[in-house]
Structures are given as C-alpha cells and as structure tokens.
C-alpha cells in the first residue's frame, strides 16, 4: 500500500523537529544512560545505553505508532492506546504490540529517522538496530 505523500511529509517534518531533552531532567538509573529526543504531537525517540556506546533499547513514537528494539525482545511495532479519562481506574495509556513487525510502521519510522538532526553515528546505530539501513 502506498503511503499518502502528506503523511510522509508530516512524519519527516516531525523528525526534523526532534530536540534532545537535557540529561539532568531524565530519570537516573545506575549503570544505564538515556537520551530522549522530543518533538511535536507525541513524536519521540528514546535511546537507552547499558554501557559506553552500548545501545540496549530504542523506541520511536509517532502518529500513535511505536517502533522499538531491545536486546531482550528484538524488533517490535505497535500502537499507542490513549488513556481514557472516563475509566481512570481501568484504563491506562499503553502500548499494544503487533503480532509481527508492521511494514507500514517501519516505512514511516525510516522516514522519521532520516529527518532527525542527531549525529550520524548515533543514527546509524539506531537504524541498524531497527533494521532500517
């Protein structure tokens, strides 16, 4: 299925607007470092490192979708399900994973990540782990 040109342009624009959040604002976990790139409308890129330069998890969220990779789980895609304020005790914002990686979501992630203004080495690592070379 061909993706609509305006959707691809929107994703590319959001990718180009991702900016790194200051490290001192992130939750500190001993032995682990994090990077968070925040953009408009729930567009985010999260990177977790288990050691110097050792990427252990990647998560990109955009347009209600998610692509993530971790050493433990491998590559996964899914949808972000919003919190329902009418059922606050029963319903929490959550991730619903696809049975197998969704090709359209991966194609959109490729467009997003090609537009991110982050050092090329980091982005090469991220694209490699997500299978988006």
MOZI-V229634 format. One record per residue. N is the residue number from 0. RES is the residue in one letter. SS is DSSP state (@ for helix, = for strand, . for the rest). PSI is psi in whole degrees, 0 to 359 (999 if undefined). D_LAST is the distance of its C-alpha to the last C-alpha in whole Angstrom. Layout:
BEGIN
n->N res->RES ss->SS psi->PSI d_last->D_LAST
n->N res->RES ss->SS psi->PSI d_last->D_LAST
END
This chain:
BEGIN
n->0 res->X ss->. psi->126 d_last->21
n->1 res->X ss->. psi->134 d_last->20
n->2 res->X ss->. psi->144 d_last->19
n->3 res->X ss->. psi->135 d_last->22
n->4 res->X ss->@ psi->320 d_last->21
n->5 res->X ss->@ psi->326 d_last->23
n->6 res->X ss->@ psi->316 d_last->21
n->7 res->X ss->@ psi->319 d_last->18
n->8 res->X ss->@ psi->320 d_last->20
n->9 res->X ss->@ psi->315 d_last->21
n->10 res->X ss->@ psi->314 d_last->18
n->11 res->X ss->@ psi->318 d_last->17
n->12 res->X ss->@ psi->314 d_last->20
n->13 res->X ss->@ psi->321 d_last->20
n->14 res->X ss->@ psi->319 d_last->17
n->15 res->X ss->@ psi->343 d_last->18
n->16 res->X ss->. psi->3 d_last->21
n->17 res->X ss->. psi->134 d_last->20
n->18 res->X ss->= psi->142 d_last->22
n->19 res->X ss->= psi->133 d_last->22
n->20 res->X ss->. psi->140 d_last->25
n->21 res->X ss->. psi->134 d_last->28
n->22 res->X ss->@ psi->327 d_last->27
n->23 res->X ss->@ psi->350 d_last->31
n->24 res->X ss->@ psi->352 d_last->31
n->25 res->X ss->. psi->154 d_last->29
n->26 res->X ss->. psi->130 d_last->30
n->27 res->X ss->. psi->127 d_last->31
n->28 res->X ss->= psi->123 d_last->30
n->29 res->X ss->. psi->133 d_last->31
n->30 res->X ss->. psi->4 d_last->29
n->31 res->X ss->= psi->142 d_last->26
n->32 res->X ss->= psi->156 d_last->24
n->33 res->X ss->= psi->154 d_last->23
n->34 res->X ss->= psi->140 d_last->21
n->35 res->X ss->= psi->125 d_last->21
n->36 res->X ss->= psi->117 d_last->20
n->37 res->X ss->= psi->139 d_last->22
n->38 res->X ss->. psi->191 d_last->22
n->39 res->X ss->. psi->152 d_last->25
n->40 res->X ss->. psi->44 d_last->26
n->41 res->X ss->. psi->18 d_last->24
n->42 res->X ss->. psi->115 d_last->21
n->43 res->X ss->= psi->155 d_last->20
n->44 res->X ss->= psi->122 d_last->17
n->45 res->X ss->= psi->135 d_last->18
n->46 res->X ss->= psi->133 d_last->17
n->47 res->X ss->= psi->137 d_last->20
n->48 res->X ss->= psi->133 d_last->20
n->49 res->X ss->= psi->352 d_last->23
n->50 res->X ss->= psi->182 d_last->23
n->51 res->X ss->. psi->113 d_last->23
n->52 res->X ss->. psi->4 d_last->19
n->53 res->X ss->= psi->90 d_last->18
n->54 res->X ss->= psi->125 d_last->16
n->55 res->X ss->= psi->340 d_last->18
n->56 res->X ss->= psi->145 d_last->17
n->57 res->X ss->= psi->139 d_last->15
n->58 res->X ss->= psi->128 d_last->16
n->59 res->X ss->= psi->132 d_last->16
n->60 res->X ss->= psi->139 d_last->19
n->61 res->X ss->= psi->143 d_last->19
n->62 res->X ss->. psi->37 d_last->22
n->63 res->X ss->. psi->12 d_last->23
n->64 res->X ss->= psi->164 d_last->20
n->65 res->X ss->= psi->142 d_last->18
n->66 res->X ss->= psi->129 d_last->15
n->67 res->X ss->= psi->156 d_last->15
n->68 res->X ss->= psi->139 d_last->14
n->69 res->X ss->= psi->156 d_last->17
n->70 res->X ss->. psi->322 d_last->18
n->71 res->X ss->. psi->320 d_last->21
n->72 res->X ss->. psi->344 d_last->20
n->73 res->X ss->= psi->206 d_last->16
n->74 res->X ss->= psi->132 d_last->14
n->75 res->X ss->= psi->152 d_last->16
n->76 res->X ss->= psi->165 d_last->17
n->77 res->X ss->= psi->192 d_last->20
n->78 res->X ss->= psi->146 d_last->23
n->79 res->X ss->= psi->123 d_last->25
n->80 res->X ss->= psi->124 d_last->28
n->81 res->X ss->. psi->154 d_last->31
n->82 res->X ss->. psi->136 d_last->34
n->83 res->X ss->. psi->107 d_last->37
n->84 res->X ss->@ psi->344 d_last->40
n->85 res->X ss->@ psi->343 d_last->42
n->86 res->X ss->@ psi->64 d_last->41
n->87 res->X ss->. psi->332 d_last->41
n->88 res->X ss->. psi->335 d_last->42
n->89 res->X ss->. psi->336 d_last->40
n->90 res->X ss->. psi->127 d_last->37
n->91 res->X ss->. psi->151 d_last->34
n->92 res->X ss->. psi->135 d_last->31
n->93 res->X ss->= psi->176 d_last->28
n->94 res->X ss->= psi->127 d_last->25
n->95 res->X ss->= psi->113 d_last->25
n->96 res->X ss->= psi->146 d_last->23
n->97 res->X ss->. psi->155 d_last->22
n->98 res->X ss->. psi->326 d_last->23
n->99 res->X ss->. psi->158 d_last->19
n->100 res->X ss->. psi->130 d_last->16
n->101 res->X ss->. psi->123 d_last->16
n->102 res->X ss->@ psi->319 d_last->14
n->103 res->X ss->@ psi->317 d_last->16
n->104 res->X ss->@ psi->319 d_last->15
n->105 res->X ss->@ psi->321 d_last->11
n->106 res->X ss->@ psi->318 d_last->11
n->107 res->X ss->@ psi->321 d_last->13
n->108 res->X ss->@ psi->321 d_last->11
n->109 res->X ss->@ psi->314 d_last->8
n->110 res->X ss->@ psi->315 d_last->11
n->111 res->X ss->@ psi->309 d_last->13
n->112 res->X ss->@ psi->336 d_last->10
n->113 res->X ss->@ psi->341 d_last->10
n->114 res->X ss->@ psi->349 d_last->14
n->115 res->X ss->. psi->134 d_last->14
n->116 res->X ss->. psi->70 d_last->17
n->117 res->X ss->. psi->157 d_last->16
n->118 res->X ss->. psi->143 d_last->16
n->119 res->X ss->@ psi->325 d_last->12
n->120 res->X ss->@ psi->314 d_last->12
n->121 res->X ss->@ psi->314 d_last->13
n->122 res->X ss->@ psi->327 d_last->10
n->123 res->X ss->@ psi->317 d_last->8
n->124 res->X ss->@ psi->314 d_last->9
n->125 res->X ss->@ psi->311 d_last->9
n->126 res->X ss->@ psi->323 d_last->5
n->127 res->X ss->@ psi->313 d_last->6
n->128 res->X ss->@ psi->329 d_last->9
n->129 res->X ss->. psi->2 d_last->8
n->130 res->X ss->. psi->31 d_last->6
n->131 res->X ss->. psi->41 d_last->4
n->132 res->X ss->. psi->999 d_last->0
END
